[in-house]
Amino acid sequence: MNTKHRKTLEAIFHNPVNSNLEWKKIEALLVALGAKVVEGNGSQVSFYLGGKRLDVHRPHPRKEALKYRVKLVRQFLENAGVNP
């Protein structure tokens, strides 16, 4: 995990929830952590990490993740044993 990934991880766990976080940075972090990515229909994507699964839709037309997506990713990472 590089410095950019670490900053993204810290932003995901920051309170209050960050709504200016680009989705591509979140995906890059998950891949760097070793998550398996499975593309679904349209914007659907699934991530598998530490025996846990996260199903989300990529944001569009905006590139920023909404707060609820950041919260879902935070919960997914916690459940998979990842903390900042």
GITAWO-V888104 format. One record per residue. D_FIRST is the distance of its C-alpha to the first C-alpha in Angstrom with 1 decimal. Layout:
{{D_FIRST} {D_FIRST}}
This chain:
{{0.0} {3.8} {6.9} {8.1} {5.8} {6.7} {10.1} {10.5} {10.0} {12.5} {14.7} {15.0} {16.2} {18.4} {22.1} {24.0} {22.0} {20.7} {22.6} {21.3} {17.8} {17.5} {17.1} {15.3} {12.4} {12.5} {12.8} {9.9} {7.7} {9.9} {9.6} {5.9} {7.0} {9.8} {12.5} {15.6} {17.1} {20.9} {22.8} {26.0} {29.0} {28.7} {25.7} {25.1} {21.7} {20.6} {17.3} {17.4} {15.0} {16.4} {19.9} {19.8} {20.5} {20.2} {22.7} {22.7} {24.2} {22.3} {23.9} {26.7} {28.3} {26.1} {22.4} {21.5} {20.9} {23.8} {23.6} {24.4} {21.5} {19.1} {21.0} {20.7} {17.0} {16.9} {19.5} {17.7} {14.5} {16.9} {19.0} {16.1} {15.4} {12.2} {12.9} {11.6}}
